[in-house]
């Protein structure tokens, strides 16, 4: 099957974009060419007639001068399926992804039952989620303290890697009884194994001893305001944890990735490790780029996450690190609680920690990154598509608008200004700390392997592709170790 997408612009370097046409054959990009006759603004694509001379007719799709970006790869989501589907499920989560220009997600292993800690558990999860997927998906595997109590955990880890999981997740501090955190020595043991297997390890990096001691003291004093919760998870907790990981990276040579970096000082430790030549990297999330502790005080549990949002200087440092390459990419850590019940328990300590975000990742970065001059258009495509695809080991298939790659792209009206309304989002529990924020730049269509899986008409009506069109994508390359 062939399609020629015409009357569109793609990033051409820096802040520039130029008109191109994209030929798609059997779901992959076959060629990208400048339009014949200088197709430009205001053209309707009439010059791109069906081509019958190259093996059959070509369907022509006019994108009305819109900006086309590589489909977003969100490398860190919690879609909670099976087991916690009162919070999210794979159908609603991937619908929200499609509406946000996200064409591939990587789901975490810890927020499903059973957790993805063995090939058997992975296959059980796949049987449930594959029929629901609106976009392509990858699956993280994991190692928890629960699993390390079992004699065959190393064989389970080997099996997960052989099955094609995207990476391995561990926690230095976990609030889940079904997926308990690891001590430094246990992480070292895991890293020794993953180094040989050639797969990276993503780490939730907060120091357990620091956080638990502070939390116990603050709660004993009867304090339960949002900023009391923030005080229990200080910047020092992140910094100590990342320093520990730097030492483990130096010791083992294993590829380590710090998920959801919220602290500027923690980012500096990552940069120091990279400067020393160690394979340590990090990601951040939109909520750390958008909000500070002052917003947590105002919004309360609506903005409760772990790690917590921090200071304005931290926020600025994360933006700078994203622009410079100190941070590898942005992921959402999409983790919705049941709304409003789990966010309004009466105590900041028992309210659910997590926010949804997959649908707003690209619009937010377009508006507040590119639109405010913090990111170039070229860097936007790197932090939302190319870099996460490389980390997940699918850099030969996902993340770029180039011949040979999957025809995955987000079609964007970068000039449309609109207001975020939580009730109009598409995930199961519709709340967001960005509710009421005005953004400039909006996804009008999402194309996955050449097929339109989401579109929004000028009257605001929307259309989605069929559930089950999304497919499981296995890791293709071994990490450099």
N, C-alpha and C positions, 0 to 999 in steps of 0.2 A: 504494500500500500504506500502511496506517495502523497505528500502534501507539500505545498509551497506557501509558506507564511510570508506575506508581503506587507509593505507600507508600515514598517516598524523600525525602531532604532535600537541599537545595542551599544554597550560601553566600548569605547575604542582606546582607552588609556586615560589615566588621570581623571579629570572631570568631564571628558568629552564623550559624546555619543554620536553615532552616524547611522544613516539609513542603510539597511541591508535587507536581503531576502534569505530565508532559511528553507532549504529543501530537506524534508524528512522522508526517509524510506524505512519502512518496517520499524518505526518507533525510534530510529536513531538519526542524528543529524548527518546528512550526506554531504551538504555543501552550504557555505555561507558566502554570498556574493553581493557586491554592490548592485543596486537595481538598474536594469537597462532603462535608459532614457532619463536617468536622474530623478527617480521617484522621490518626492519630498512632501513637506507639509501640505495638506489640503488635497493630495492625490487620493484616488479611491481604489488604486490597485488594478485599474482596468487594463493596464499594459501587461499584466502577468497572466496571460491566457493559459488554459490547460495545455500541457505538453504531451503530445501523442507520439513523439519521435524517440522517446527514450524508454520504451517498454510499457506503454499504457498511459492513460490519462492521469493528470496530477490535479488533485483538488486544491483550489486556491483559497486561502484564508486571509482576509484583509484585516489587519490589526489597527487601522485608523490612526497611524502615526504614533502609537503608544511606545513607551519604553519597554524593552524586553530584557529581563535579567535572568541569569541562571536560576533554576528552581532552588529554593532555599533547602539546605540540609540542616535540620535541627537535631543535633547530636545528643540531646539530653532531655527526654520527656518521661513522664510517669503517666501512662494511660490505664494503669490499675486493673488490667483485664487478663485473666479472671481473678476474682477474689475480692476486689474492692470497687465493684462497679457502681456503688452508690456515689462514688466520687467522679469517676470517669470511665469510659469504655472505649474500645478501639474504634467503634463506628463514629461516635461523637468526636473523639479526639482527632481522628484523621479527617473528618469533615471540616473541623476548625482549621486544621493544617492546610487543607486545600483552599479554604477561603482566604488564607493568609499568604498564598504563594509558596507554601512549603510542599515540596514534592517527595521528600524522603525524611523520615524521622528515625531516631534510634531510641528504642524504649528500654528503660532501666530494668534490671533483673529483680529488684527488691520489693516492688509494690505490686506483686501478683502472688497468688497462691495456686500451686507451689511457686516459690522463687526459682528463677532460672539459674540453678546451681548444678545442674546435671543434664546430660542429653535427654534423659527421659522426661524431665520437667520442661525442657525446651520444646520437645515435640508435643507435649500436652498443651502448652500455651499456643503453639502454632495452630493446632486443631481448632482452637476457640477463636483466634483473632484473624486468621487469613480470610475467612468469608466476609469480614466486616471492613476491611481496609479500603479507604478511598485513595490513599497515596502509598507509595512504596515505603517499606520499613525495614529496619535492621534491629537486631536484638543484642543488648549487652548480656554477657554472662557475669556471674558474681561468685565471690568467695566470702562467706560469713563465718563468724565464730561457731555458729551452729554446725556448719558443714565441716569445719576443721576438726570437730569432735568425731567425725566418721573416718574409719580407716581408709576408705577408698576415695578421699576427696581429690587426691592428685590425679587419679584416673578420670574422675568426673571433669576436672579442669581440662585435661587433655582432650576429652571427648567434646567438650564445648567448643574448643578451638578448632577441632577437626570438623565440627558441624558448620562453622562459619560465623560464630558470634563476632560482634564488631570490636569489642574490647572487654576488659574485666573490671568490675566495680568492687571496691572495698570501702569500708567506713573506718575512720579513726574515732568517730562519735556517731552513734546511731540511736534513734528513739524507737526502733522496731524490734520487738521480741522475736519476730520471724526472720530477722536478718541483723544479727548482732555485730558490733564493731570488733575490730582486731587491735591487739597490742602491737607495738613496733616490731617485736620479734616475730610475730605471726606474719606481719606484712613483709618482712625480710624473706621469710620462707616462701611466700607467694611470689615475690619478685624474682627470686632465684629460679623458680619454675617458669614464670612468664618470659623471662629473659631467654631461656632455651626455646620456648615455644614461639618467640617472635611476635608477641602480642602486647600492646600497651595496657597499663593499669590506670584507671581513673579513680581518684581518691577524694572522698569527702574529708577535707582537711580542717578539723577543729580539734584542739587538744582536750582529750577527755578529762584529765585531772584538773586542768584550769577551769573548765566550764562547770563541772560537777561541784567543785568546792565553792565557787561563787554562787551557783544556783541554790545550793543547800543553805548558805548563809543568808541570802536575800529572801528566800521563801520563809526561813525561820523567823525573820523579822516582820513577816506579814505583808511584805511589799508585793504588789501585783499589777503595777502600771506597765504599759508597753515599754517604757524606758527602763524599767526594772528588769524586764526580760532581756533587753539589749545589753544591760550591764552584766548579765550573767554570761554573755557570749561576746567578750571584748575582742578588740583587734589582736591583743596578745595571744588569744587562743588560736587564731588563724596563723599568726606569725610563728609561734612555737611549733605548730603542726607542720607548716611548710619547711621550717628549718630541719625538722626531723626527716621529712621526705628528701630534702636535699642531701642529707647524710646517707640515707638509704640508696639514693640514686648514685652517689659517689661510690658507695660500697659495692653495689651489685651491678651497676651499669645498665640496669633495666629502664625501660621507657615508662615514665610516670607523668600523669596528667592531672593537674589540680582542677577539680570541677568547681564551678560557681565561686570564683575569686571575688571577694567583696572588699578586701583591704589593700590599700596602696602599699603599705609596708610588706605585706605578704607577696605582692607582685614584685617588689624590689628584690626579694629573696629569690624568686624564680628567675629574674633577669641575671642576678649574680651567678646562679647555677649554670644558666645557659652560656654566660660569658666564660665560665670555667670549662665549658665543653660537655656538660652533663645533659642528658636527654630529659629535661624537666620542662613542662609547658603548662599553660593554664588557659581557662576560658572565663568569661564573665557572662552576666545575664542582663537583660534590659532593666529589671527593677533596681539593680545596683547602679546603673547609669542614670536612672531617672530620679531616684529618691534618696533621702538622707534620714537620719534618726529623727529630725524634726517632723518629717512626714509620717514616720512610724508613730510618734506621739499623737499626731492629729488623726491618723486613720486607724490606729489600733491594730487589731488582729487581721483586718483586711490586708495588711502589709506584713504580717508575721511570716518570716522565712528563717531558714538556717543555712548559712550564716545570716546575720541580720544586716540590714542596710546601715551604713556608717556615716561618716562626716562628709561635708562638702569637699574637703580636700581629698578624701578618698575617691569621691565621685569624679572629680577632675582628673585624678591620677589614672583611673580606669579608662576614661575617654582618651587620655594621652597615650596610654599603653595600647589601646585598641588601634589608634591611628598609626603608631610607630612600629607595630609588630611585636611588642613585648607580650601582648596577649594574642593567642593564636586565633581565636574566633569567639563568636557570641552564640550561646545556646540558651534556651528558655528555662530549663528546670521546671517545665510545666507540671504543676502538682496541685490540682484543685481539690479542695475539701468539699464536703456536702454543705451546700449553701441554703439557708444561713445557719443551720443547726450547729455544724462543727466549728464555725467561726464566732459563735456567740454563746459559749458555754457559761459565761460569767466570770472567767478567770483567764488572764493572758497565758497562764501556765498550761491550761488544759485545752485552750482553743487550738484548732488544727493549724499547723505551720506549713504554708505553701500557697502559691498563687498560680492560676492558669496564665498562659502567655503565648502559646504557639501561634495563634492567629494574628497577634499584634507585633511579632518580632520584626518582620520586614517593614511594615508601615512606620513603626517607631523609629527604626534606624534610618529610613529614608527621610523622615521629617526632622528628627533631632540630630542625626548624624550628618547626612549629606546636605539637608536643607539649612542647617545651622553652620555649615563649614567645618565641622569636626572630622568628617570623613570624606575622601574623594569617592566618586562613583566606582572607580576601580577597586578601592579598598573595601567598599561595601560588598562587592561580589566575592572578594577573598574571604571576608569574615563570616559571610552567610552561606557560602557554597563551596568554594575551592578548598579552603583550609579544613573545614569539618569533614569533607569527603576524603581528604588525604589522611586525616587522623583515623577515620573509620575503615581505611583500607580499600576504598572504592574510587580512587583518584583516576582510574582508567575508564570509568563509566559515568560518574556523577560529578556535578559541581562546575561544569564549564560549558560554554557555548562554543563548541568546536566539533568539526567533523569526527565521527566515530563515537561520540558521546550520546547518551540517552537524550532524546528531545524533550527535556524537562525545562520549562521556563515559566516565570511569573510575568504577566503582562500588566503594566502599571501605568496609571494616569498620575504622573508625578506632580501635576499642578492642582489636583482636586484637594480642597480643604474640607475636612469633615470632623465631626465630634464623636469620640468613642462613647458608645452606649452599651453598657454591659449586657442588657437584655437582648441585644441584637447579635451578640456573639454566638458561636455555633457549638462550643463544647458543652458538656452536660450541665455543669454548675456555673452559671453565668454571673461572675463577679470579677472585678479587676481594679487594682489601685489606680489604673489609668482612666477610670470612668470619668467622663466630663472633659478630658483633655482634648484639645484641638490639634489635629495632625494634618500635615500636608503631604500628599502622596498616598494612593490607594490602589490595591490590587483589583483589577477588573476581570482578570481571567487567569487560570492556572492550567498549564498544559503538562501532561505526564506521558512520556513516551509517545508524543505526537497527538494524544487525545485530550480534549478539553474536559477536565474533571471538575472545573468550577468556572462559572461566568456570572457577572453581574451586569444587568442591562441598565440603560440610562434612567429608567423609571424606578430603579432600586430592587426590582425582582431578581431572584437568583436561581441558578440551576446547578445541580451537582451531578457528577457521573455516578455510575453504579458502585455500590459497595462490593468489594471483592476484586475490583480492577487493580488495586494496589497489590504488589507482590513482595515476598520476602527476598531481600538482597543480602547475600553472604559476603563477608570480608574476602577480598581477593588477594591482598598483598600482605606480606609479613612486615612488621615494623622494623625499622633500622635499630639494631641493638649493639 
